[in-house]
């Protein structure tokens, strides 16, 4: 669809992070527009124990490699002991609503007989995104048959009076070289009440070939339909984005060959590219993404110039 030009590592967490809660990593970087001049990139920053908390990095909209501000403390900290998010969290999505800036996030919990559990929480900010408060201490998308380990919302669109949510669903594990890795696929659901998300949903994308996981869906309006960026992993260790199109947001066709992005010959994104998230800036699209080891170094940037006729691509912002 687009040919992307890489701009390098924008935020090197180990060297630019503030405080012990931001020791390394910047998981699932998700851009949100503050105004014409600034873009805020929310992400999950890890401490030395690997526990992630959500903070942000503000960058210049016209020069997004230039950092303006870094959050001095988490905008959302880990949950109370025993709750679904007591072991860390990553960003799912952000939606402006009349009540404030609404955050969908994925909370992690370490348990004795599985690597982790990951389910979706909801928080809201009424101060422009500086601090978020949980709407509840329990997930809005929780365990269900076929969704025993993962229910992770990563893309939300408000269409009319209804919410449309795309998420990763996990139920078991793939053991590679003696280590367990989560198996998951992408589903979607519609609801008019986030407190009562229906169990009846739709399968969007399943792993194929030697893939065992496909997730972190980021959905955008594309003309009269939708485009989805996602990340896929296979049993040989590859972890890389893919691209799919849909007329209705439910039935998708993969076109991974149209991604327009490749691994670098060396450096922070030479082995892995994952978790791309887009935002429009004037005549460009900006892609914030993670690299090796699922973003251990921080997050980077790629950009592309939109053609004059871009097919109606609506990247948020």
N, C-alpha and C positions, 0 to 999 in steps of 0.2 A: 504493500500500500504506500509506504513512504521509504525513502532512503535516509537513514539517520546518520548524523555526524556527531561523533563522541567529543565531549568537552572535558573529560577527565573526572577525577575524584573531586567532588565539590567540598564535602565535609569529611575530614579525617578524624574520626571520633577520638582515637587514642591520643592525638596531638592537640585537638581543638576542643575536646569535651571539657565541661565544667563540673567539678565535683565527682565524688566517687560513684554516684549513680550513673554516670556517663563515661564509663571506663573504656568501652569498645562497642562496636556494632551500631547500626542505625537501621533497624528492621522495618520492612515495608514502608519506605518513604512515601508520603502522601501529600501532594501540594494542595494548598488552599489559598485563594487570593484574599489578601488584606485590602489592597486598593490598587490603583493604577501603577504604583511605584514598587510595591512589595508583594512577594509571594512567601507564604509560610509553609515550610515542609515539616509536617509532623512525622515522628518515627518512634520506634521502640528502642531505647538506648539501654545497654546492658552494664551491670556492675561486674565486679571481679568474680562473683559467684554465678554469673550468667543470667541473673534476674533482670528482666527488662521493664522499664517504666517509660511512659509516653512523655516526650518533650518536643521541642521544635527548634528549627533553624530558620531565621528569616533571611531571604536573599533578595537582591535587586531584580525586579521583574525584567528589565531590559538587559541585565548582565547577571544572570543567575549563578555565575561562578563567584560572585562577590557576596560575602556574608556580612550582614548588617547587625544581627543580634542572635544570641543563643539563649534559650531559656535557662535561667539559673537554677531552677528546680523543676521537678516533674509537674506537668499539667494534670496528670492523673497517676496516682501512686498505686502500689499493689493493694489488693483487697485484704479484708480482715481474715485472720487465720481460720482455715476450714472452708472459706468461700471458694468459688470456682476460679477466682483470679488472684489467689494468694501467692502464686509463684511467678507472676509476671504477666505482661500483656503486649500486644502489638496493635497497630492501627488497622481497622477495617475500612471505614469510610466516614466522611463528614458531609452533613446536609444542613443548609440554612433553613430554619423554620421560624414561624412567628414567635415561638417560645425561646429561641436562642440557637446557638450552633450545636447541632446534635451529633454526637460521636458514637459510631458503632465500633466496638473494639472486641478483640479476641483475648479472653482471659485464659491463662494456663494454670493448671494445678498438677503438682507432682503427686503421684500415688504409688503405693507399694508394688503393685503387680503389673504396671504398664509404664511406658516411658513418660507419658503425660496425658492429660485430658485437655481439650481446648474447645470452649464454647463462647457464645457471643453475649456481650453486655452492652448496656446503653448508658451514656452519660451526656450531660448538657452543660454548656457554658453560657452565662449571661453577661460576661464581661469581654466579649470579643475574642474568646479563645485562649485567655490567659490561664484560667482554671476551669476544670470540669468537675461536676458532681455526679455521682452515680444516681441513676433513676431508681435502682434497686440493687440489692446485693446478690441477686440470683440472675441467671441468664435469661435473656428473652428468647434465645434459641438454645434449647437444652437437649439432653439425651432423649432419644426416641428409638423405636425399632429400626435397625439399619443405620443408626446414628449414635453408636454407643460411646465413641471416643472423640469425635470431632464434629462440631457444627459451627463453622467459622464464616461469618458474613464478611465479604470484602467489597461489595459494590451495592449501592442503594440508589434508586432513582424514585423521585416523587412524581407520579404521573396522574394528574387530576387529583382525586381524593384518595388515591390508593398508593401504597408503597410497593415497590418491586425490589426484591432482595435476591442477590446471587451469592452463593456460598459453597464452601467445600464441606463435604460430608465424609467422615471416616468411620470404619467399623472394625478394622483389623490391622495387622502389621506385616510388613515384608522384611524378612530376615536376610541381610546381606553380610557376608563374612562374619557371621555370628552377632551382628548388631541389628536391633529392630528399627525399622523406619515406617512411618505411618502411610497406609494406603488410603487414598481419597479420590473423590471425583466431584464434579460441579453440578449443582442443582439450583433451582430458583423457585420462588413462591411469591404470591401477591396477597396483600392484606390491607384492610383499612384500619386495623388496630394492632399496633406493635405489641400490645399486652396479650394478644390472642392470635399468634401466628398459626395458621392452619397446618396440620400435619400433612395434608395432601399437597404435594409439590410436584415438580417436573425435573426429570433428568435432562441436563443440558449437554454435558460432555463426559465421556468415560475414557480412561486410559486405553491406549491401543498399542499393538506390537509388544515390545518389552518395557513399556511404561507401566509403572505401578501407582503413580500419583499425578494428578492434574488439578491445580487449584489456584488460589489467589486471583479469582476473576475480577477484572476491572472492565466495566461495561460502559460504553459511550454511545450516544445517538449518532447514527451514520445515515444521512439522507432520511428515507422513510423507515429505516430499520436500525440495526445495532451492530457495533463492532466490539469484540471482547479480546483484551490481552490477558494472558494467563501464564502460569509457569508449570512446566511438566518435568518429571524426573523418571529415569529408567534404571534398570537393574545394573547397567554398566557404569553408573555414577554421573551421567550427564544431567544437568539441571539448567534449563534454558526456556525462554519465553516462547509462546505460540500465539497464533492469531486466528480468530474465527469471526464469521458474519452470520447474522440472523435477520429475518424479516419481522419476527414477532418476539424475540427475546427468549424463546423457549427452544426452538429447533435451530441448531447451529451447524454450520459447515466449516471445517478447519481449513485454513490456508496458511500454514506455518511458513511456507516458502516465501510469502509476501511480507515477512516481518521486517526485512531491511536492516538487520543488526547482526553483528558477528562478534565473536570473542576477540580480544586484543592479543597480540603476539606475546606480550608479557605484562606483568603488573597485576593490579587489584581486581581486574575483571578478565583475566586470561583463561580461567578454568570454568567460571560460572557467571552467568547473567540471569538475574531473577527479579521478580516483583516490580515490573515496570508500571508507572502511573503517570498519566498525561495531564497537561494543562495547556490551554491556548494562551499565547502572548502575541498580540497583534497579528502579524502574518506568519507566525511560527507556532509549531507545536514543541513543547518542552517535555522530555521524558526523564523523570527521576527514577533511579533504579539501584539495585544492590548487585554486588559482584561476588567474588570468591567466598566460600564458607557462609553463604547466605547473608552477606553484608557485614562481615566482621570488621572490615576497614572503615565502613561508613556508607555514604551514598554518593553516586555520581550522576552525570547529566549527559543526555544526548539531545540534539535538536534537529528539526527539519523545517524547511520552508513550505508553507501550504501553497499548493497551486491556486491560481486565481479561481478556478472552479474546483473546489475541494470535495464536492459530493455531499456537502452539508455535514461535515464532521464537527460534532459539538463536544470538544473536550472542556471540562468544567473550568470556568474562568475566562 
